[in-house]
Amino acid sequence: MEVLSGIELRDRAALIGDTLVLADPHLGRTETAVELPVGAGEDMRDRLAGLLDRFDPSTVVIAGDLLHSFEGVPRGVTRTLGALRGTVRAADAELIVLPGNHDTLLEAI
């Protein structure tokens, strides 16, 4: 769905020019007993792969809150992040992560 000239929305992401922007994935949310996770693990990787196939962007920006937890890196998050990086790399795109308020532990992974 194109909302403004040059901006297309799909599956909780925005394509702006040649840049795919995703915000607030909150990796590790399922491990904190939140009832409605945005998507985790393979689901998140599959969703990203579909967006990359559809739009073929040169850059992928994760705009804040890549992580969910403030207290520790939940089990599986490092593996999920590696899979996301690999998916972006396989699509020959650059990954940029803009830290959000939940991303105090980004350097730990």
C-alpha positions as CSV (number, residue, x, y, z in Angstrom):
1,M,0.0,0.0,0.0
2,E,1.5,3.4,-1.0
3,V,0.6,6.0,1.6
4,L,2.6,8.9,0.2
5,S,4.5,9.3,-3.0
6,G,7.5,7.0,-2.8
7,I,6.6,5.4,0.5
8,E,5.1,1.9,0.5
9,L,3.8,0.0,3.6
10,R,3.7,-3.7,4.0
11,D,3.8,-6.1,6.9
12,R,4.7,-3.5,9.5
13,A,7.5,-2.1,7.4
14,A,8.0,0.9,5.2
15,L,9.9,1.2,1.9
16,I,11.2,4.7,1.6
17,G,13.1,5.1,-1.7
18,D,15.5,2.2,-1.7
19,T,15.5,1.8,2.1
20,L,13.4,-0.7,4.0
21,V,12.5,0.5,7.5
22,L,11.3,-1.7,10.4
23,A,10.7,-0.4,13.9
24,D,10.3,-2.0,17.3
25,P,10.8,-5.7,16.6
26,H,11.5,-6.3,20.3
27,L,13.4,-9.6,19.9
28,G,13.0,-11.7,23.0
29,R,9.5,-10.5,23.7
30,T,8.1,-14.1,23.7
31,E,10.5,-15.1,26.5
32,T,9.0,-12.3,28.7
33,A,5.5,-13.8,28.6
34,V,4.0,-11.0,26.5
35,E,0.8,-12.4,24.9
36,L,1.0,-10.8,21.5
37,P,4.6,-10.8,20.2
38,V,5.3,-8.9,16.9
39,G,7.2,-11.9,15.6
40,A,10.2,-13.8,16.9
41,G,12.9,-16.2,15.7
42,E,12.1,-17.8,12.4
43,D,8.9,-15.9,12.0
44,M,10.8,-12.6,12.1
45,R,13.5,-13.9,9.7
46,D,10.8,-15.2,7.3
47,R,8.9,-11.9,7.4
48,L,12.2,-10.0,6.7
49,A,13.1,-12.4,3.8
50,G,9.6,-11.8,2.3
51,L,10.1,-8.0,2.5
52,L,13.5,-8.3,1.0
53,D,12.2,-10.4,-1.9
54,R,9.4,-8.0,-2.6
55,F,11.3,-4.7,-2.4
56,D,14.9,-5.6,-3.0
57,P,16.2,-2.6,-1.0
58,S,19.9,-1.6,-0.8
59,T,19.6,-0.7,2.9
60,V,17.6,-2.1,5.8
61,V,17.1,0.1,8.9
62,I,15.8,-1.2,12.2
63,A,14.6,1.9,13.8
64,G,14.7,1.3,17.5
65,D,13.9,-1.4,20.0
66,L,15.6,-4.3,18.3
67,L,15.6,-6.0,21.8
68,H,12.9,-6.2,24.3
69,S,14.6,-7.0,27.7
70,F,16.4,-4.5,29.9
71,E,17.7,-7.2,32.3
72,G,19.5,-9.7,30.1
73,V,19.6,-11.1,26.6
74,P,16.9,-13.7,26.4
75,R,17.6,-17.2,25.1
76,G,17.7,-17.4,21.3
77,V,18.0,-13.7,20.6
78,T,21.6,-13.9,19.6
79,R,20.8,-16.7,17.2
80,T,17.8,-14.7,15.8
81,L,19.9,-11.6,15.3
82,G,22.5,-13.6,13.5
83,A,19.8,-15.1,11.2
84,L,18.5,-11.6,10.5
85,R,22.0,-10.3,9.6
86,G,22.5,-13.3,7.4
87,T,19.2,-12.7,5.6
88,V,20.0,-9.1,4.9
89,R,23.5,-10.0,3.8
90,A,22.2,-12.7,1.4
91,A,19.9,-10.0,-0.1
92,D,23.1,-7.9,-0.7
93,A,21.7,-5.1,1.5
94,E,23.3,-3.1,4.3
95,L,21.9,-3.4,7.8
96,I,21.7,-0.3,10.0
97,V,20.4,-0.6,13.6
98,L,19.3,2.6,15.3
99,P,19.2,1.9,19.1
100,G,16.0,2.5,20.9
101,N,15.3,2.8,24.6
102,H,15.1,-1.0,25.0
103,D,18.5,-1.5,23.3
104,T,20.8,-1.0,26.3
105,L,22.1,-4.5,25.9
106,L,22.9,-4.3,22.1
107,E,26.6,-4.3,22.7
108,A,26.4,-7.5,24.6
109,I,25.4,-9.3,21.5
